[in-house]
Amino acid sequence: MNTRASKQYRSERGAATVEMALVATLFFTLLFGVIELGRAMYIWNTVQHITRQAARDATVTDFTNTAAMDAVRQNAIFRTDAGSLIAGAEITDASVRISYFSMDSGGVLHEVAPTSTCPPKVVFDCNNNPNGSGCIRFVQAQLCDPGSSKTCNAVKYQSTLLGGFIPGFANIPLPRSPVLMPAENLGFRSLTEAC
């Protein structure tokens, strides 16, 4: 009688171990899924703030000053040096693309290369001809893959926990979230400045 009870106890103990393994697998999958979903929502919402902050700062920053423009990009991702977003390694300061636009008399925007002018010249050009190609009227910030130079390809979300388990989960493109703001002083402060 004693050996029969002992065998039954051992088999029940084995069944409890299997049940625990199944329940633990389900529990940890659910737990990591919730954590990953929370991280994905954090990054998705932060992208909106990053582009708004970069556009707002770029409207009042001298675009010819490389250090100042680097600071605009770094500030947008909550950093004071080059690097990536906290808890979002896929977004770096190099992902923040800032563009400048003029507007012709028909209301069509044309991208202006920032190396072709300087803030005092922009102010002079805007005073003379607000629809000229040298008058920067708008600043745009958006999130682009740093590897794409001409086009703005979306940055891909990188799953930290579930990417290996759910195929395609890591290839979800983040929104570019373009923000277009009217140019303000672009860093121009004094009438005595020259290019």
Steps between C-alpha positions, in 0.01 A plus 500: 500500500778735587680454166178563305446830681864589444472436123176698479661791690800499262277498192290784639815693580614454138161618374522809722844578357368476142198714587725758666723510193200559272351767724840671546556507124163659444549744789845619390393529135211719610721701736768565237229579244354768727847645564578505126164658417563769763844571354356514147233751611764708679712519185201564274385795713852631557559529125233772488674697773845457343400654168303785660792586730756486218289720269432752776868528594617511136284806426715707737842337447773605257505213251859581398623421853559123495537470877173688558313279251646188662374633834150547349492135390639374831260712704210360299584145617557614860880489488787745542741295287485273196321172556163334497167548671475343844311168464492558124835408346357515148458879526824698505578868460604415142140385439368854543501665157452876476415662165444859391248619243425810295156563354436638153212732410283197414533364854727210399777410744856450374775354716793734556849366561608664828861522381400741222411788732522632857245653744582868430474439126170316551357801686623732223356272227166469681472878536572549129297209360300276738433256214860479382709186511736649761225575751463214746138510614454156659700249701413131500613229737429131450635166609697320227725199482855645518603267217263666253657815361264640233170341595363478850459130573324412822698384801413138579380403846741257667334262739711421803301207636266353240686563173634147485166339584257694283611521134474848354450669837839671475433636149221739592585848367470785746312809383720769344280759672595799284445835671506817289534831686537856380861614515564760765843664533709190413761621746522854358546750782667817381500725197880514519533126427623403159551174313 
